[in-house]
Amino acid sequence: MTNKIIALVDDSIYATSVCEHAAWASARRPAPVELLHVLGRREAAGRQDLSGTIRLGARSALLDELATLDAQRSRIANAQGRALLEDARKLTERAGGVQVTTRLEQGDLIEQATGREADPSLIVLGKRGAAADFAQGHLGSNLERIVRAARVPVLVASRAFRPIQKVLIAFDGGASAMKAVDHIAASPTFKGLQIEVAMAHAGSRDSQGQLDEAILRLRAAGLSADMRLLTGAPEAALTAHLEQQGHDLLVMGAYGHSRLRRLIIGSTTTQMLIDSRLPVLLFR
């Protein structure tokens, strides 16, 4: 696996924040950034065979006109994509990104971002896409698909970037939560940051032992790490704690312990993504 960071950029209100979060991660590691914009198949198709849509008796000129319009739309979409990527490149470099490159592709976003040829070490994307203002109680349609397909951590950018100094790990003792702890312990990204590991409903001896083990691993890596036991339902307790303590980044596993997972990334994770105004780093 490369050390490359892939940042997914579009024309949503999250685009600037995505670039700035990618630049932050790039400068901390350091690691190169690849800005990726993917055109849908319709946008990039160019000339299509439209003969099947023409009714009997239509003039052949109509078919030519439709094909010409389709080709024009494709050229415009490609030009817009290139312009978007160029603006994003300049922004990411100004924000401190290292070795920033761009890639304009067509087809399936998930394959382009998570496939073997992409080979990222981190994926950065916005919480919602271009229709963000119209769906504030929901997540973007591609977010869950990205998290499900990715073999690497996924950083979900908040609407606006702010410097990251204080990190909260939402710890439930599960495999993905411990994977997050191990990643943070090994990554230069988190050196010098203040780390807090919080667990809700840590009543059993096993859960307390898991929390102690997480703190030991982080401190053994030379990180400043403290634990916090929270009371109440995980979603409400974590949200209240984040608001009270002024954290800058939330880290959590993408799967909970529920045996009935109607949502791929779990009900707790989904609700935290919707409610939190912070960037969220997800681990599977």
Phi, psi and omega in degrees: 000138176282175176264009187292141173257127175256125177247125182270116183245141176216197182261027179277171178288351178272354189300314181297317180296321177301314179297318182289323176292321177296320179296320178300310180297322180297315182290327182289329188284304348279161182204148178290154179245132171246117177272123186242128172235128185244125175274141173294162183298325178293320182294324189257005190290330184074213183292129180241160174278103183258009186299330181289346181264356183267124180288160177302137178093352179287147180286147179297336179296328179296319178298317179296320180294318178297319179295322179295317178298321179296318179294323178295317178300320179295316180296320179295316180298318178294318179295318178296320179297316179295319179295318178300315181293322180294318176297318180295323179298313180298318180296316182294321178294319178297329181278359176107008179295146183257132174049063185275124176237167180234155178213122176253121183231171174230157177112224187267122181300318185296315180295318181294328184271327189244354183293170183298325180290330178293312173049055179273167170256345179204141175243132179242131177209166179278161180294326180221165181266211188297337180265027187305317184293344183259002184216050187289343177267009183227167175261161179298150185296334183267346186298309182297322179296320178297312181299320181293322185274334188289141175259007183230167177300150179238123179260114180266110185288144172283175183295327179227141179276142168221152182306139184257116178235331187237122187243134175248125173261117175279108191250127178239006179083357181282173183296319182291326178293318178291328175297320177298317179300313181296320179297314181296321179296327185267342189270135175292346180304327189257005178297131178083358178268158177270121184249133174234134178251118184244138178227133174261143180060044178272066186269331185275161178295324180295314182294323177294322178295321178295320179295317177299319180296320179298315180296319180298318180296319181291317180291327177296334178274002178087015181267151173276109186225134177230160179249156177215126176262128183248152177248152179102179178299140185307313183300310182293318182295317180292317180299315179297318181295319178299317182292325184282325189261353175070041176287158182250344182209135175253132178242131180203161175285150183274355179230140174263192181267354184302135179279344178248088185261090179289333175252141184303317187263010172086146186294320180296313180299315181300313181294322178294321178296319180292316187280326189286139173265005180262159168294149183233127176259118187253141177233138174262000000 
